[in-house]
Amino acid sequence: MTASLTLVVLMAVLFGAGITIMLERSLTRVLIGFLLVGNAVNILIFLMSGAPGLAPLLSDDVTADDISDPVPQAFVLTAIVINLGITAFMLALIYRSWWLARLGEKGDLVDDEDDLEEEVEEAEGLIRSSAADDLAIQELIDASDEEFEQSPERPDEEVRP
């Protein structure tokens, strides 16, 4: 068998195993099947790129027919990145379903009353501290020796000289 026939057989086995595993109901098996199919697609793109050639750099002794096409390589890199992103998303789904399964009958209804009470106490503390800050600023303004003039346009506003 030649190298490309070996890759075709490997690609077919990966596609077959991936699709078979994806038909299971478990999310973990769906993820494994998706990874196998993603790798099979990468091999397919690699096989469709044609015969290997020289690096895609033109010089005097290299013709355009002798170089390999860089576009399939970019497609494979893009497919790898997409495969990684979907894998991360599916891992998050698997973790979330595992976490919800551990909760049992409660499901997604988890008590947040303790957290809510802490947030209310923290907010009250912030309101108290901002009121104290406003009072301290007003005391500084009252204690300053600067005088304010009234604006001719708006007599109710004070303007610094």
N, C-alpha and C positions, 0 to 999 in steps of 0.2 A: 504494500500500500504506500502511496505517496503521501507527502506531508499534507497536501490539501484534502485528499480523500480521508485521511485520519481526522482532520478538523471537521469535515462534513459529518462523519460518523459521530464524533464527539458532540457536535452541535445537535444532531438528531436525538442522541441519547439525553442530552440536557433538556431539550424541549419536551421530549416524552416524559421524562421523570418529573420535570417541573410542573407540567400540566396535570399529571396524575396526582402529584402531591397537593396541588392547589385545589383539587376537587374535594379534599377532606374538609370537615367542618371546623377544625381547630385553627385558630388564628396563627398559631406558631407554625403549623404546617403550611398555611397559605403563604406566610412570610418566606419560608424555606423554598417553596415552589416558585415564588416570585423571584428570589435571588437566582435560582437555577435558570429560569426563563430569561432573566436579564443578562446573565453571562452567555447564554446561547445566542441572544440577539447581538451581543458584542462580537462573538465569533462569526456570526453571519455577516455583519458589516465588514469585518476584517477579510472574510473570504471574497466578498463582492468587490473589494478594492482592486483586485487584479493582481498581476504578477509583481513581485517585489522589484524595485528598481533602485536607482541612486537617490541620494538626498535631493530634495527639491531646491537646489541651488544651481543657477545657470552659470556656466563658465564657458571658455572658448572650446574646450574639447567635449562638452556635454550637450547633447541635443535634447529637445523637449520630449521626445519619445522615450528617452532612456530614464527619465526621472519618475519617481512614484508620485501618485496623487496624494496631497496632504489632506484633502477634504474628508476622506473616510476616517483618517486618524482623529480629526476634530470631531466627527460624529461619534466615534467610540468614546472619546473623552467626555463629550456631552452626555452620552448614554450612561456612563459611569456615575456622573454627578447626579443625574436624575434618579438613577437606581439608588444611590445613597440617600437622597432626600426622601424618597418614598419608603425606603427601609426604616429611616428614623421615624417617620410618621406612623408606620405600622407597628414599630416597637412601642411607641407611645400609646397606640390603641390597645395593644396586648397588655401593657402594664395597667392601663385604666380598667380594662375588663377584668383582669386578675384582682385588682383592688376592689372593684364593685362586687365581685363574686365572694370575696372574703367578708364583706359586710353582711351578707345574708339577706334577711327580710327587710332590714333597714333600707337597703338599696343606696340611693344617692342622698337620702335624708340623714345628714349627720348633724348632731347638735352643735350649734355655733353660739350658744347663749353665753358661755364663759368668755369667748373671744369678743362678743358684742359688749359685755360689761366692761372688759378691759379697754376697749376702744372708746366707750362713753367716758370712763374716768380720765383717759388720756386727753380727750377733747375738752373736758371741763378744766383740766389743768392748763391747757393751752389758752383757753378763754380767760382764765384767771391771770395768767402771766401776761397776756396782751393788754388786759385792763391795767395791770400794774405798770407796764411799760408806758402806756398812754398817760397815766398819772405822773410818772417820773418825768416824762418829756414836758408835760404842762408845768410842773414845778420848775424845771430848768428855764423854760420860757419866761415864767413869772419872775424868776430870780435874776434874769439877765438885765443888764443896764442899758440895753439898746432901746431906743424909742422908735415908735412906728408912726408914720405919717398916713393920713387918709388919702386914698386915691380920689382925684377930682371926678373921674368918670363914675366911680362906684363908692359912695361915701361909707357904705357898710363894711368895706374891706380895708385892712391895714396893709401898708406897703413899707418895706424897709427903705431907709434913705440910701 
